[in-house]
Amino acid sequence: MKLFFTDIFELPLPEEHRFPMEKYRLLRERVAASDRFPVNALSVPPAATDAELATVHIRTSWTSTSRPSDSPVMC
């Protein structure tokens, strides 16, 4: 089983957002501390492509020019 984490990418979410960034870090730490998965089971996923982002986000909410070309996008 592949397990991915993205908590190393900080997004400027509103204070009242239902999934605060800290929640993702805490989940990764809990999974990593469990004995249910091998130590190396967790990894960072590949960056989403613009085409992949377009399937789930309104294009005006992001553009490829809003990030460096070598910067992963996690939405």
Long-range contacts (C-beta under 8 A, 24 or more apart in sequence): 1-37, 1-41, 2-41, 2-43, 3-31, 3-37, 3-41, 3-42, 3-43, 4-42, 4-43, 4-44, 4-45, 5-42, 5-43, 5-44, 6-44, 6-45, 6-74, 8-44, 9-72, 9-74, 11-74, 11-75, 44-72, 46-72, 47-71, 47-72, 47-73, 47-74, 48-72, 48-73, 48-74, 48-75
